[in-house]
């Protein structure tokens, strides 16, 4: 039981370490965190309902998760083939496309939640 708990704690430590690395080194994550902060402030200002908060936080989490995975895929691709390669480029484009899909969902959430509050 102790080994199980210590293993989970190590997993949490490495997860936090990875998240901090992303925040310190990835400009796209930094920008997205700043935008997320703006939407959280706006949500507090407009007094979002619990359901609206759920969608806003889901959208923020989805974009940050997709961007984090995109960064990891790009780093693996660069490690495997540091020079330009068409196939590696396509892999990176597809990975970035996943971030774009997450962005579209987040944009829809922003439109549904915040635009009515502006009227």
Biopython code that builds the backbone (N, CA, C, O; Angstrom):
import numpy as np
from Bio.PDB.StructureBuilder import StructureBuilder

atoms = [
    (1, "UNK", "N", (0.819, -1.195, 0.000)),
    (1, "UNK", "CA", (0.000, 0.000, 0.000)),
    (1, "UNK", "C", (0.865, 1.261, 0.000)),
    (1, "UNK", "O", (0.570, 2.220, -0.713)),
    (2, "UNK", "N", (1.936, 1.258, 0.803)),
    (2, "UNK", "CA", (2.846, 2.407, 0.874)),
    (2, "UNK", "C", (3.503, 2.631, -0.486)),
    (2, "UNK", "O", (3.639, 3.769, -0.936)),
    (3, "UNK", "N", (3.910, 1.535, -1.139)),
    (3, "UNK", "CA", (4.557, 1.641, -2.444)),
    (3, "UNK", "C", (3.577, 2.239, -3.465)),
    (3, "UNK", "O", (3.971, 3.048, -4.305)),
    (4, "UNK", "N", (2.329, 1.847, -3.388)),
    (4, "UNK", "CA", (1.303, 2.372, -4.290)),
    (4, "UNK", "C", (1.160, 3.885, -4.102)),
    (4, "UNK", "O", (1.144, 4.633, -5.080)),
    (5, "UNK", "N", (1.058, 4.330, -2.857)),
    (5, "UNK", "CA", (0.882, 5.761, -2.557)),
    (5, "UNK", "C", (2.122, 6.549, -2.971)),
    (5, "UNK", "O", (2.004, 7.622, -3.563)),
    (6, "UNK", "N", (3.304, 6.028, -2.666)),
    (6, "UNK", "CA", (4.522, 6.750, -3.042)),
    (6, "UNK", "C", (4.656, 6.822, -4.564)),
    (6, "UNK", "O", (5.155, 7.813, -5.096)),
    (7, "UNK", "N", (4.218, 5.791, -5.254)),
    (7, "UNK", "CA", (4.233, 5.815, -6.724)),
    (7, "UNK", "C", (3.311, 6.872, -7.276)),
    (7, "UNK", "O", (3.651, 7.550, -8.246)),
    (8, "UNK", "N", (2.135, 7.026, -6.668)),
    (8, "UNK", "CA", (1.179, 8.063, -7.114)),
    (8, "UNK", "C", (1.728, 9.453, -6.839)),
    (8, "UNK", "O", (1.579, 10.361, -7.657)),
    (9, "UNK", "N", (2.371, 9.618, -5.672)),
    (9, "UNK", "CA", (2.958, 10.913, -5.329)),
    (9, "UNK", "C", (4.076, 11.287, -6.297)),
    (9, "UNK", "O", (4.198, 12.447, -6.691)),
    (10, "UNK", "N", (4.892, 10.305, -6.681)),
    (10, "UNK", "CA", (5.934, 10.561, -7.681)),
    (10, "UNK", "C", (5.305, 10.964, -9.007)),
    (10, "UNK", "O", (5.800, 11.863, -9.688)),
    (11, "UNK", "N", (4.213, 10.300, -9.372)),
    (11, "UNK", "CA", (3.517, 10.643, -10.608)),
    (11, "UNK", "C", (3.007, 12.074, -10.597)),
    (11, "UNK", "O", (3.107, 12.784, -11.597)),
    (12, "UNK", "N", (2.462, 12.494, -9.467)),
    (12, "UNK", "CA", (1.987, 13.873, -9.330)),
    (12, "UNK", "C", (3.162, 14.841, -9.437)),
    (12, "UNK", "O", (3.063, 15.871, -10.104)),
    (13, "UNK", "N", (4.277, 14.509, -8.779)),
    (13, "UNK", "CA", (5.466, 15.359, -8.836)),
    (13, "UNK", "C", (5.914, 15.555, -10.287)),
    (13, "UNK", "O", (6.180, 16.682, -10.704)),
    (14, "UNK", "N", (5.998, 14.468, -11.055)),
    (14, "UNK", "CA", (6.449, 14.576, -12.446)),
    (14, "UNK", "C", (5.435, 15.328, -13.308)),
    (14, "UNK", "O", (5.816, 16.030, -14.245)),
    (15, "UNK", "N", (4.155, 15.185, -12.997)),
    (15, "UNK", "CA", (3.130, 15.922, -13.732)),
    (15, "UNK", "C", (3.261, 17.421, -13.503)),
    (15, "UNK", "O", (3.187, 18.210, -14.445)),
    (16, "UNK", "N", (3.455, 17.804, -12.255)),
    (16, "UNK", "CA", (3.626, 19.222, -11.926)),
    (16, "UNK", "C", (4.918, 19.750, -12.559)),
    (16, "UNK", "O", (4.954, 20.864, -13.082)),
    (17, "UNK", "N", (5.967, 18.942, -12.502)),
    (17, "UNK", "CA", (7.248, 19.323, -13.112)),
    (17, "UNK", "C", (7.058, 19.584, -14.612)),
    (17, "UNK", "O", (7.573, 20.569, -15.141)),
    (18, "UNK", "N", (6.330, 18.714, -15.283)),
    (18, "UNK", "CA", (6.076, 18.891, -16.713)),
    (18, "UNK", "C", (5.231, 20.114, -16.993)),
    (18, "UNK", "O", (5.497, 20.843, -17.949)),
    (19, "UNK", "N", (4.215, 20.353, -16.176)),
    (19, "UNK", "CA", (3.359, 21.533, -16.363)),
    (19, "UNK", "C", (4.169, 22.812, -16.168)),
    (19, "UNK", "O", (4.033, 23.756, -16.947)),
    (20, "UNK", "N", (4.999, 22.849, -15.151)),
    (20, "UNK", "CA", (5.832, 24.032, -14.916)),
    (20, "UNK", "C", (6.817, 24.250, -16.057)),
    (20, "UNK", "O", (7.077, 25.389, -16.446)),
    (21, "UNK", "N", (7.362, 23.168, -16.590)),
    (21, "UNK", "CA", (8.264, 23.273, -17.745)),
    (21, "UNK", "C", (7.523, 23.904, -18.921)),
    (21, "UNK", "O", (8.048, 24.802, -19.579)),
    (22, "UNK", "N", (6.312, 23.439, -19.184)),
    (22, "UNK", "CA", (5.521, 24.005, -20.280)),
    (22, "UNK", "C", (5.272, 25.494, -20.060)),
    (22, "UNK", "O", (5.417, 26.293, -20.985)),
    (23, "UNK", "N", (4.901, 25.864, -18.848)),
    (23, "UNK", "CA", (4.598, 27.265, -18.546)),
    (23, "UNK", "C", (5.835, 28.138, -18.706)),
    (23, "UNK", "O", (5.741, 29.274, -19.171)),
    (24, "UNK", "N", (6.991, 27.613, -18.325)),
    (24, "UNK", "CA", (8.229, 28.394, -18.398)),
    (24, "UNK", "C", (8.783, 28.498, -19.821)),
    (24, "UNK", "O", (9.410, 29.500, -20.164)),
    (25, "UNK", "N", (8.562, 27.480, -20.649)),
    (25, "UNK", "CA", (9.273, 27.427, -21.928)),
    (25, "UNK", "C", (8.399, 27.589, -23.172)),
    (25, "UNK", "O", (8.912, 27.965, -24.226)),
    (26, "UNK", "N", (7.130, 27.325, -23.083)),
    (26, "UNK", "CA", (6.274, 27.339, -24.274)),
    (26, "UNK", "C", (5.456, 28.632, -24.338)),
    (26, "UNK", "O", (4.564, 28.862, -23.522)),
    (27, "UNK", "N", (5.782, 29.462, -25.322)),
    (27, "UNK", "CA", (5.099, 30.749, -25.455)),
    (27, "UNK", "C", (3.608, 30.578, -25.720)),
    (27, "UNK", "O", (2.798, 31.367, -25.232)),
    (28, "UNK", "N", (3.242, 29.564, -26.481)),
    (28, "UNK", "CA", (1.822, 29.362, -26.777)),
    (28, "UNK", "C", (1.041, 29.034, -25.502)),
    (28, "UNK", "O", (-0.093, 29.485, -25.339)),
    (29, "UNK", "N", (1.630, 28.264, -24.612)),
    (29, "UNK", "CA", (0.980, 27.956, -23.330)),
    (29, "UNK", "C", (0.858, 29.232, -22.496)),
    (29, "UNK", "O", (-0.174, 29.467, -21.867)),
    (30, "UNK", "N", (1.898, 30.047, -22.489)),
    (30, "UNK", "CA", (1.867, 31.297, -21.729)),
    (30, "UNK", "C", (0.747, 32.211, -22.236)),
    (30, "UNK", "O", (0.004, 32.788, -21.443)),
    (31, "UNK", "N", (0.634, 32.337, -23.549)),
    (31, "UNK", "CA", (-0.420, 33.173, -24.130)),
    (31, "UNK", "C", (-1.789, 32.599, -23.781)),
    (31, "UNK", "O", (-2.693, 33.342, -23.400)),
    (32, "UNK", "N", (-1.947, 31.297, -23.907)),
    (32, "UNK", "CA", (-3.239, 30.671, -23.637)),
    (32, "UNK", "C", (-3.613, 30.773, -22.159)),
    (32, "UNK", "O", (-4.790, 30.922, -21.831)),
    (33, "UNK", "N", (-2.640, 30.696, -21.275)),
    (33, "UNK", "CA", (-2.921, 30.881, -19.845)),
    (33, "UNK", "C", (-3.362, 32.319, -19.561)),
    (33, "UNK", "O", (-4.250, 32.550, -18.740)),
    (34, "UNK", "N", (-2.744, 33.273, -20.237)),
    (34, "UNK", "CA", (-3.135, 34.673, -20.070)),
    (34, "UNK", "C", (-4.571, 34.886, -20.553)),
    (34, "UNK", "O", (-5.370, 35.533, -19.878)),
    (35, "UNK", "N", (-4.887, 34.340, -21.719)),
    (35, "UNK", "CA", (-6.252, 34.456, -22.250)),
    (35, "UNK", "C", (-7.241, 33.753, -21.312)),
    (35, "UNK", "O", (-8.331, 34.265, -21.058)),
    (36, "UNK", "N", (-6.860, 32.594, -20.808)),
    (36, "UNK", "CA", (-7.724, 31.866, -19.862)),
    (36, "UNK", "C", (-7.985, 32.722, -18.623)),
    (36, "UNK", "O", (-9.113, 32.783, -18.133)),
    (37, "UNK", "N", (-6.946, 33.376, -18.123)),
    (37, "UNK", "CA", (-7.108, 34.243, -16.961)),
    (37, "UNK", "C", (-8.105, 35.368, -17.256)),
    (37, "UNK", "O", (-8.925, 35.714, -16.405)),
    (38, "UNK", "N", (-8.030, 35.934, -18.462)),
    (38, "UNK", "CA", (-8.973, 36.988, -18.837)),
    (38, "UNK", "C", (-10.413, 36.478, -18.832)),
    (38, "UNK", "O", (-11.321, 37.177, -18.383)),
    (39, "UNK", "N", (-10.620, 35.260, -19.329)),
    (39, "UNK", "CA", (-11.975, 34.700, -19.351)),
    (39, "UNK", "C", (-12.461, 34.317, -17.956)),
    (39, "UNK", "O", (-13.659, 34.378, -17.678)),
    (40, "UNK", "N", (-11.550, 33.928, -17.088)),
    (40, "UNK", "CA", (-11.936, 33.652, -15.704)),
    (40, "UNK", "C", (-12.336, 34.960, -15.011)),
    (40, "UNK", "O", (-13.327, 35.003, -14.283)),
    (41, "UNK", "N", (-11.564, 36.016, -15.240)),
    (41, "UNK", "CA", (-11.920, 37.324, -14.672)),
    (41, "UNK", "C", (-13.268, 37.784, -15.225)),
    (41, "UNK", "O", (-14.123, 38.260, -14.479)),
    (42, "UNK", "N", (-13.453, 37.637, -16.547)),
    (42, "UNK", "CA", (-14.732, 38.021, -17.158)),
    (42, "UNK", "C", (-15.876, 37.183, -16.592)),
    (42, "UNK", "O", (-16.969, 37.700, -16.361)),
    (43, "UNK", "N", (-15.632, 35.909, -16.370)),
    (43, "UNK", "CA", (-16.661, 35.037, -15.795)),
    (43, "UNK", "C", (-17.049, 35.479, -14.402)),
    (43, "UNK", "O", (-18.225, 35.445, -14.038)),
    (44, "UNK", "N", (-16.063, 35.895, -13.618)),
    (44, "UNK", "CA", (-16.360, 36.403, -12.276)),
    (44, "UNK", "C", (-17.151, 37.700, -12.361)),
    (44, "UNK", "O", (-18.091, 37.911, -11.594)),
    (45, "UNK", "N", (-16.773, 38.559, -13.285)),
    (45, "UNK", "CA", (-17.466, 39.838, -13.464)),
    (45, "UNK", "C", (-18.928, 39.625, -13.860)),
    (45, "UNK", "O", (-19.823, 40.275, -13.320)),
    (46, "UNK", "N", (-19.163, 38.712, -14.806)),
    (46, "UNK", "CA", (-20.517, 38.491, -15.310)),
    (46, "UNK", "C", (-21.334, 37.549, -14.427)),
    (46, "UNK", "O", (-22.530, 37.377, -14.660)),
    (47, "UNK", "N", (-20.718, 36.946, -13.434)),
    (47, "UNK", "CA", (-21.447, 36.043, -12.539)),
    (47, "UNK", "C", (-21.984, 34.819, -13.259)),
    (47, "UNK", "O", (-23.187, 34.558, -13.245)),
    (48, "UNK", "N", (-21.088, 34.068, -13.890)),
    (48, "UNK", "CA", (-21.506, 32.884, -14.639)),
    (48, "UNK", "C", (-22.198, 31.876, -13.731)),
    (48, "UNK", "O", (-21.892, 31.770, -12.544)),
    (49, "UNK", "N", (-23.133, 31.142, -14.315)),
    (49, "UNK", "CA", (-23.783, 30.047, -13.591)),
    (49, "UNK", "C", (-22.804, 28.879, -13.469)),
    (49, "UNK", "O", (-21.755, 28.867, -14.114)),
    (50, "UNK", "N", (-23.153, 27.909, -12.645)),
    (50, "UNK", "CA", (-22.301, 26.720, -12.506)),
    (50, "UNK", "C", (-22.116, 26.009, -13.838)),
    (50, "UNK", "O", (-21.018, 25.549, -14.153)),
    (51, "UNK", "N", (-23.177, 25.920, -14.611)),
    (51, "UNK", "CA", (-23.091, 25.256, -15.918)),
    (51, "UNK", "C", (-22.191, 26.038, -16.869)),
    (51, "UNK", "O", (-21.395, 25.449, -17.601)),
    (52, "UNK", "N", (-22.315, 27.346, -16.858)),
    (52, "UNK", "CA", (-21.447, 28.164, -17.720)),
    (52, "UNK", "C", (-19.989, 28.025, -17.305)),
    (52, "UNK", "O", (-19.107, 27.913, -18.157)),
    (53, "UNK", "N", (-19.730, 28.030, -15.995)),
    (53, "UNK", "CA", (-18.364, 27.818, -15.513)),
    (53, "UNK", "C", (-17.832, 26.465, -15.972)),
    (53, "UNK", "O", (-16.673, 26.348, -16.368)),
    (54, "UNK", "N", (-18.679, 25.453, -15.918)),
    (54, "UNK", "CA", (-18.268, 24.121, -16.338)),
    (54, "UNK", "C", (-17.778, 24.135, -17.778)),
    (54, "UNK", "O", (-16.727, 23.572, -18.084)),
    (55, "UNK", "N", (-18.539, 24.779, -18.665)),
    (55, "UNK", "CA", (-18.146, 24.835, -20.067)),
    (55, "UNK", "C", (-16.896, 25.687, -20.287)),
    (55, "UNK", "O", (-16.030, 25.322, -21.082)),
    (56, "UNK", "N", (-16.801, 26.804, -19.597)),
    (56, "UNK", "CA", (-15.623, 27.665, -19.738)),
    (56, "UNK", "C", (-14.370, 26.930, -19.281)),
    (56, "UNK", "O", (-13.352, 26.937, -19.973)),
    (57, "UNK", "N", (-14.444, 26.296, -18.116)),
    (57, "UNK", "CA", (-13.276, 25.571, -17.602)),
    (57, "UNK", "C", (-12.940, 24.351, -18.459)),
    (57, "UNK", "O", (-11.770, 24.009, -18.628)),
    (58, "UNK", "N", (-13.960, 23.704, -18.992)),
    (58, "UNK", "CA", (-13.722, 22.586, -19.910)),
    (58, "UNK", "C", (-13.001, 23.072, -21.171)),
    (58, "UNK", "O", (-12.063, 22.429, -21.641)),
    (59, "UNK", "N", (-13.439, 24.198, -21.707)),
    (59, "UNK", "CA", (-12.804, 24.746, -22.903)),
    (59, "UNK", "C", (-11.352, 25.124, -22.633)),
    (59, "UNK", "O", (-10.469, 24.830, -23.439)),
    (60, "UNK", "N", (-11.109, 25.776, -21.500)),
    (60, "UNK", "CA", (-9.734, 26.152, -21.135)),
    (60, "UNK", "C", (-8.868, 24.903, -20.987)),
    (60, "UNK", "O", (-7.754, 24.842, -21.508)),
    (61, "UNK", "N", (-9.387, 23.916, -20.278)),
    (61, "UNK", "CA", (-8.623, 22.675, -20.071)),
    (61, "UNK", "C", (-8.355, 21.953, -21.378)),
    (61, "UNK", "O", (-7.261, 21.430, -21.592)),
    (62, "UNK", "N", (-9.345, 21.923, -22.247)),
    (62, "UNK", "CA", (-9.183, 21.236, -23.528)),
    (62, "UNK", "C", (-8.090, 21.886, -24.369)),
    (62, "UNK", "O", (-7.250, 21.191, -24.940)),
    (63, "UNK", "N", (-8.096, 23.209, -24.449)),
    (63, "UNK", "CA", (-7.085, 23.915, -25.244)),
    (63, "UNK", "C", (-5.697, 23.709, -24.644)),
    (63, "UNK", "O", (-4.744, 23.428, -25.370)),
    (64, "UNK", "N", (-5.578, 23.845, -23.331)),
    (64, "UNK", "CA", (-4.266, 23.662, -22.694)),
    (64, "UNK", "C", (-3.764, 22.221, -22.839)),
    (64, "UNK", "O", (-2.572, 21.997, -23.046)),
    (65, "UNK", "N", (-4.660, 21.262, -22.733)),
    (65, "UNK", "CA", (-4.276, 19.863, -22.906)),
    (65, "UNK", "C", (-3.825, 19.595, -24.337)),
    (65, "UNK", "O", (-2.790, 18.967, -24.559)),
    (66, "UNK", "N", (-4.598, 20.069, -25.299)),
    (66, "UNK", "CA", (-4.236, 19.858, -26.702)),
    (66, "UNK", "C", (-2.894, 20.523, -27.016)),
    (66, "UNK", "O", (-2.058, 19.937, -27.703)),
    (67, "UNK", "N", (-2.690, 21.730, -26.522)),
    (67, "UNK", "CA", (-1.426, 22.432, -26.768)),
    (67, "UNK", "C", (-0.257, 21.720, -26.096)),
    (67, "UNK", "O", (0.841, 21.663, -26.650)),
    (68, "UNK", "N", (-0.488, 21.181, -24.913)),
    (68, "UNK", "CA", (0.571, 20.443, -24.222)),
    (68, "UNK", "C", (0.957, 19.187, -25.000)),
    (68, "UNK", "O", (2.141, 18.895, -25.172)),
    (69, "UNK", "N", (-0.037, 18.454, -25.465)),
    (69, "UNK", "CA", (0.248, 17.257, -26.272)),
    (69, "UNK", "C", (0.923, 17.630, -27.586)),
    (69, "UNK", "O", (1.822, 16.925, -28.046)),
    (70, "UNK", "N", (0.496, 18.728, -28.188)),
    (70, "UNK", "CA", (1.121, 19.209, -29.417)),
    (70, "UNK", "C", (2.602, 19.509, -29.169)),
    (70, "UNK", "O", (3.454, 19.138, -29.977)),
    (71, "UNK", "N", (2.905, 20.173, -28.066)),
    (71, "UNK", "CA", (4.300, 20.483, -27.738)),
    (71, "UNK", "C", (5.119, 19.205, -27.548)),
    (71, "UNK", "O", (6.261, 19.118, -27.998)),
    (72, "UNK", "N", (4.530, 18.226, -26.884)),
    (72, "UNK", "CA", (5.239, 16.960, -26.669)),
    (72, "UNK", "C", (5.503, 16.247, -27.994)),
    (72, "UNK", "O", (6.599, 15.734, -28.218)),
    (73, "UNK", "N", (4.507, 16.215, -28.861)),
    (73, "UNK", "CA", (4.674, 15.570, -30.172)),
    (73, "UNK", "C", (5.745, 16.285, -30.980)),
    (73, "UNK", "O", (6.569, 15.633, -31.622)),
    (74, "UNK", "N", (5.748, 17.619, -30.959)),
    (74, "UNK", "CA", (6.769, 18.373, -31.692)),
    (74, "UNK", "C", (8.164, 18.078, -31.159)),
    (74, "UNK", "O", (9.109, 17.946, -31.937)),
    (75, "UNK", "N", (8.304, 17.974, -29.835)),
    (75, "UNK", "CA", (9.617, 17.685, -29.259)),
    (75, "UNK", "C", (10.097, 16.281, -29.636)),
    (75, "UNK", "O", (11.275, 16.087, -29.937)),
    (76, "UNK", "N", (9.196, 15.318, -29.621)),
    (76, "UNK", "CA", (9.568, 13.955, -30.034)),
    (76, "UNK", "C", (9.964, 13.950, -31.512)),
    (76, "UNK", "O", (10.963, 13.340, -31.891)),
    (77, "UNK", "N", (9.175, 14.633, -32.338)),
    (77, "UNK", "CA", (9.472, 14.681, -33.773)),
    (77, "UNK", "C", (10.821, 15.341, -34.029)),
    (77, "UNK", "O", (11.596, 14.862, -34.856)),
    (78, "UNK", "N", (11.110, 16.434, -33.328)),
    (78, "UNK", "CA", (12.400, 17.112, -33.496)),
    (78, "UNK", "C", (13.556, 16.251, -33.001)),
    (78, "UNK", "O", (14.654, 16.306, -33.554)),
    (79, "UNK", "N", (13.314, 15.462, -31.968)),
    (79, "UNK", "CA", (14.343, 14.570, -31.450)),
    (79, "UNK", "C", (14.641, 13.453, -32.456)),
    (79, "UNK", "O", (15.799, 13.109, -32.694)),
    (80, "UNK", "N", (13.588, 12.901, -33.033)),
    (80, "UNK", "CA", (13.749, 11.801, -33.987)),
    (80, "UNK", "C", (14.403, 12.273, -35.279)),
    (80, "UNK", "O", (15.265, 11.594, -35.838)),
    (81, "UNK", "N", (13.978, 13.449, -35.748)),
    (81, "UNK", "CA", (14.490, 13.952, -37.028)),
    (81, "UNK", "C", (14.681, 15.465, -36.927)),
    (81, "UNK", "O", (13.774, 16.224, -37.267)),
    (82, "UNK", "N", (15.865, 15.916, -36.458)),
    (82, "UNK", "CA", (16.093, 17.353, -36.238)),
    (82, "UNK", "C", (16.058, 18.193, -37.524)),
    (82, "UNK", "O", (15.714, 19.374, -37.482)),
    (83, "UNK", "N", (16.408, 17.598, -38.645)),
    (83, "UNK", "CA", (16.399, 18.336, -39.909)),
    (83, "UNK", "C", (14.993, 18.340, -40.494)),
    (83, "UNK", "O", (14.130, 17.555, -40.102)),
    (84, "UNK", "N", (14.789, 19.258, -41.453)),
    (84, "UNK", "CA", (13.471, 19.320, -42.081)),
    (84, "UNK", "C", (13.154, 18.005, -42.783)),
    (84, "UNK", "O", (13.997, 17.423, -43.466)),
    (85, "UNK", "N", (11.920, 17.553, -42.596)),
    (85, "UNK", "CA", (11.450, 16.336, -43.227)),
    (85, "UNK", "C", (9.960, 16.507, -43.482)),
    (85, "UNK", "O", (9.214, 16.908, -42.589)),
    (86, "UNK", "N", (9.527, 16.201, -44.706)),
    (86, "UNK", "CA", (8.114, 16.391, -45.062)),
    (86, "UNK", "C", (7.172, 15.599, -44.163)),
    (86, "UNK", "O", (6.147, 16.124, -43.726)),
    (87, "UNK", "N", (7.504, 14.348, -43.883)),
    (87, "UNK", "CA", (6.628, 13.508, -43.063)),
    (87, "UNK", "C", (6.559, 14.017, -41.624)),
    (87, "UNK", "O", (5.487, 14.034, -41.018)),
    (88, "UNK", "N", (7.700, 14.430, -41.082)),
    (88, "UNK", "CA", (7.709, 15.005, -39.730)),
    (88, "UNK", "C", (6.890, 16.292, -39.731)),
    (88, "UNK", "O", (6.145, 16.555, -38.787)),
    (89, "UNK", "N", (7.025, 17.093, -40.785)),
    (89, "UNK", "CA", (6.244, 18.320, -40.900)),
    (89, "UNK", "C", (4.752, 18.041, -40.907)),
    (89, "UNK", "O", (3.976, 18.763, -40.281)),
    (90, "UNK", "N", (4.351, 16.993, -41.613)),
    (90, "UNK", "CA", (2.933, 16.627, -41.646)),
    (90, "UNK", "C", (2.452, 16.180, -40.269)),
    (90, "UNK", "O", (1.349, 16.529, -39.849)),
    (91, "UNK", "N", (3.274, 15.413, -39.574)),
    (91, "UNK", "CA", (2.925, 14.980, -38.212)),
    (91, "UNK", "C", (2.720, 16.197, -37.319)),
    (91, "UNK", "O", (1.763, 16.244, -36.546)),
    (92, "UNK", "N", (3.613, 17.182, -37.419)),
    (92, "UNK", "CA", (3.488, 18.398, -36.615)),
    (92, "UNK", "C", (2.231, 19.179, -36.999)),
    (92, "UNK", "O", (1.554, 19.736, -36.135)),
    (93, "UNK", "N", (1.921, 19.217, -38.297)),
    (93, "UNK", "CA", (0.719, 19.926, -38.755)),
    (93, "UNK", "C", (-0.546, 19.267, -38.218)),
    (93, "UNK", "O", (-1.475, 19.950, -37.786)),
    (94, "UNK", "N", (-0.576, 17.946, -38.246)),
    (94, "UNK", "CA", (-1.744, 17.223, -37.730)),
    (94, "UNK", "C", (-1.885, 17.473, -36.229)),
    (94, "UNK", "O", (-2.994, 17.662, -35.729)),
    (95, "UNK", "N", (-0.770, 17.473, -35.519)),
    (95, "UNK", "CA", (-0.790, 17.751, -34.088)),
    (95, "UNK", "C", (-1.308, 19.166, -33.815)),
    (95, "UNK", "O", (-2.097, 19.373, -32.893)),
    (96, "UNK", "N", (-0.871, 20.121, -34.606)),
    (96, "UNK", "CA", (-1.363, 21.494, -34.467)),
    (96, "UNK", "C", (-2.846, 21.571, -34.833)),
    (96, "UNK", "O", (-3.586, 22.382, -34.276)),
    (97, "UNK", "N", (-3.272, 20.729, -35.767)),
    (97, "UNK", "CA", (-4.687, 20.687, -36.134)),
    (97, "UNK", "C", (-5.567, 20.287, -34.965)),
    (97, "UNK", "O", (-6.695, 20.765, -34.844)),
    (98, "UNK", "N", (-5.062, 19.416, -34.106)),
    (98, "UNK", "CA", (-5.823, 19.030, -32.908)),
    (98, "UNK", "C", (-6.030, 20.236, -32.001)),
    (98, "UNK", "O", (-7.094, 20.392, -31.402)),
    (99, "UNK", "N", (-5.016, 21.088, -31.901)),
    (99, "UNK", "CA", (-5.144, 22.315, -31.113)),
    (99, "UNK", "C", (-6.198, 23.222, -31.743)),
    (99, "UNK", "O", (-6.976, 23.865, -31.038)),
    (100, "UNK", "N", (-6.218, 23.269, -33.070)),
    (100, "UNK", "CA", (-7.203, 24.086, -33.775)),
    (100, "UNK", "C", (-8.623, 23.614, -33.476)),
    (100, "UNK", "O", (-9.513, 24.439, -33.271)),
    (101, "UNK", "N", (-8.847, 22.306, -33.450)),
    (101, "UNK", "CA", (-10.174, 21.780, -33.104)),
    (101, "UNK", "C", (-10.566, 22.181, -31.680)),
    (101, "UNK", "O", (-11.712, 22.555, -31.430)),
    (102, "UNK", "N", (-9.615, 22.102, -30.753)),
    (102, "UNK", "CA", (-9.893, 22.516, -29.374)),
    (102, "UNK", "C", (-10.226, 24.003, -29.329)),
    (102, "UNK", "O", (-11.125, 24.425, -28.601)),
    (103, "UNK", "N", (-9.494, 24.795, -30.115)),
    (103, "UNK", "CA", (-9.760, 26.235, -30.188)),
    (103, "UNK", "C", (-11.171, 26.508, -30.708)),
    (103, "UNK", "O", (-11.866, 27.381, -30.188)),
    (104, "UNK", "N", (-11.594, 25.764, -31.732)),
    (104, "UNK", "CA", (-12.947, 25.972, -32.267)),
    (104, "UNK", "C", (-14.010, 25.701, -31.210)),
    (104, "UNK", "O", (-14.993, 26.437, -31.119)),
    (105, "UNK", "N", (-13.823, 24.650, -30.410)),
    (105, "UNK", "CA", (-14.751, 24.360, -29.320)),
    (105, "UNK", "C", (-14.744, 25.508, -28.313)),
    (105, "UNK", "O", (-15.798, 25.957, -27.864)),
    (106, "UNK", "N", (-13.545, 25.979, -27.963)),
    (106, "UNK", "CA", (-13.437, 27.077, -26.997)),
    (106, "UNK", "C", (-14.090, 28.345, -27.538)),
    (106, "UNK", "O", (-14.738, 29.078, -26.790)),
    (107, "UNK", "N", (-13.926, 28.601, -28.815)),
    (107, "UNK", "CA", (-14.550, 29.768, -29.440)),
    (107, "UNK", "C", (-16.070, 29.664, -29.379)),
    (107, "UNK", "O", (-16.753, 30.651, -29.108)),
    (108, "UNK", "N", (-16.594, 28.481, -29.629)),
    (108, "UNK", "CA", (-18.044, 28.275, -29.539)),
    (108, "UNK", "C", (-18.534, 28.516, -28.112)),
    (108, "UNK", "O", (-19.575, 29.142, -27.907)),
    (109, "UNK", "N", (-17.790, 28.024, -27.136)),
    (109, "UNK", "CA", (-18.162, 28.237, -25.731)),
    (109, "UNK", "C", (-18.166, 29.727, -25.417)),
    (109, "UNK", "O", (-19.099, 30.232, -24.794)),
    (110, "UNK", "N", (-17.130, 30.423, -25.846)),
    (110, "UNK", "CA", (-17.053, 31.867, -25.611)),
    (110, "UNK", "C", (-18.264, 32.569, -26.225)),
    (110, "UNK", "O", (-18.866, 33.440, -25.597)),
    (111, "UNK", "N", (-18.612, 32.195, -27.435)),
    (111, "UNK", "CA", (-19.755, 32.829, -28.101)),
    (111, "UNK", "C", (-21.059, 32.552, -27.361)),
    (111, "UNK", "O", (-21.854, 33.468, -27.148)),
    (112, "UNK", "N", (-21.288, 31.307, -26.970)),
    (112, "UNK", "CA", (-22.527, 30.951, -26.290)),
    (112, "UNK", "C", (-22.630, 31.540, -24.883)),
    (112, "UNK", "O", (-23.717, 31.919, -24.447)),
    (113, "UNK", "N", (-21.514, 31.615, -24.182)),
    (113, "UNK", "CA", (-21.542, 32.037, -22.785)),
    (113, "UNK", "C", (-21.420, 33.562, -22.631)),
    (113, "UNK", "O", (-22.174, 34.173, -21.874)),
    (114, "UNK", "N", (-20.477, 34.165, -23.344)),
    (114, "UNK", "CA", (-20.171, 35.564, -23.074)),
    (114, "UNK", "C", (-20.946, 36.568, -23.935)),
    (114, "UNK", "O", (-21.277, 37.651, -23.454)),
    (115, "UNK", "N", (-21.235, 36.239, -25.167)),
    (115, "UNK", "CA", (-21.926, 37.211, -26.024)),
    (115, "UNK", "C", (-23.284, 37.614, -25.450)),
    (115, "UNK", "O", (-23.594, 38.805, -25.442)),
    (116, "UNK", "N", (-24.111, 36.679, -24.969)),
    (116, "UNK", "CA", (-25.395, 37.111, -24.372)),
    (116, "UNK", "C", (-25.203, 38.032, -23.147)),
    (116, "UNK", "O", (-26.069, 38.853, -22.846)),
    (117, "UNK", "N", (-24.089, 37.891, -22.462)),
    (117, "UNK", "CA", (-23.838, 38.729, -21.286)),
    (117, "UNK", "C", (-23.538, 40.174, -21.679)),
    (117, "UNK", "O", (-23.702, 41.087, -20.870)),
    (118, "UNK", "N", (-23.102, 40.380, -22.912)),
    (118, "UNK", "CA", (-22.769, 41.727, -23.395)),
    (118, "UNK", "C", (-23.982, 42.516, -23.814)),
    (118, "UNK", "O", (-23.907, 43.736, -23.959)),
    (119, "UNK", "N", (-25.107, 41.841, -24.011)),
    (119, "UNK", "CA", (-26.325, 42.525, -24.480)),
    (119, "UNK", "C", (-27.042, 43.233, -23.362)),
    (119, "UNK", "O", (-28.080, 43.853, -23.589)),
]
sb = StructureBuilder()
sb.init_structure("model")
sb.init_model(0)
sb.init_chain("A")
sb.init_seg("    ")
for serial, (resi, resn, name, xyz) in enumerate(atoms, 1):
    if name == "N":
        sb.init_residue(resn, " ", resi, " ")
    sb.init_atom(name, np.array(xyz, "f"), 0.0, 1.0, " ", f" {name:<3s}", serial, name[0])
structure = sb.get_structure()
